[in-house]
């Protein structure tokens, strides 16, 4: 992934900190933060803003925040058909992949 650094990273740092407060300190989210969490959660991007050892709890909190807002529901509903299509497309590949005696896919 290509990253384009900003000249002033303070706004991003500030926003990440406020989102961490919502996700890790159980602060009540403002409408805009709830909307952002509602976009990040169904896309699986919560892990990118919280420390590794706190991710499980943050994901649960994000799911709760997202379920309260329209953005999380809309994003989840929009990506669900895509996820289903991808699963359907790769299932035959997984079923036909050669395995060794332990059941591990060869070449993986």
N, C-alpha and C positions, 0 to 999 in steps of 0.2 A: 504494500500500500504506500502510495506517495503521500508525504506529509509536507505541508507548507507552513513553516514557522511564522508566527506573527511578530511584529515589531514589539508589541506590548502584550505579554502573556497574562497580565494581571486580571483582565476580565474573565478569561477562561478559568484561571485558578480560583477566582472568587466564586464563580458559578459552580464549579466542581465541589468547592467547600460547602456551599449552601445545599447542594444536592446530597452530599454526604451527611449533613446534619439531619436532613429529612429521612434518609435511609438508615442511618446508624444511631442517631440520637433520638429518634422518634419525634422529631419536631413536626408540628402541624405544617403541611405544605401550603404555600400560597397557591393561588390559582395557576400562575405561570409555571411554578415548579412542579405542580401536580400534572400539568399538561406535558411538560418535558419528560417526567418519569413515565407518563402514559405512552409516550413515543419510544422511549428507550427500552422499557421492560419487554414488550412482545418481540422486539428485535434482538434481544439477548445482549444488550450493550451495558447493562448495569455493572458487570464485572470490570469494565474499563474505568470505573470511577471510584471503586472501593478497594481497600487492601484485600489481598488474597484470603487471609484468615477470617474475614468478615463477610465474604461473598454470599454464603448460604443465607444468613440472616437478612442481608440487604436485598436479596432476590425475593424473599418472602414479603418483606416490607414494601418493595416496589410493586409486587403483584397486588397487594392490598390497596396501595395508593392508586395504581392504574385502574383497578376495577371500579373505583369511585368516580372516575372521570370519563368523559366522552372520547378522548384521544386514545386511551388504551384499548377500549372496546373497538373503536373504528380501525385502528392499526391491526389488532388481533384478527378481526373479521376479514381484513384485506389480505393478510398474509396466509391465513389458514388454507385457502384453495391452492396457493403456490406450494406450501409445505406438503399438502396431500399429493399434489402432482409429482413433486420430487420423490417422495416416498414410493409412489407407484412406479416411477421410472427406474429407481435403483433396486427395488425388491427383487425383480427377476435376476439382476446381476449378482446380488448377494446369494440368492438361492443356487445359482449355477457356478459359483466360485469354487475351485478345487480346494479341498481341505486336507490337512494331514490327519494322522490317527488321533491326535488330541483335539481335533475339531477346529484348529486354528487355520484361518485362511492363508493359503500359501502365497508368498510374495508380499505379505503385508508386514 
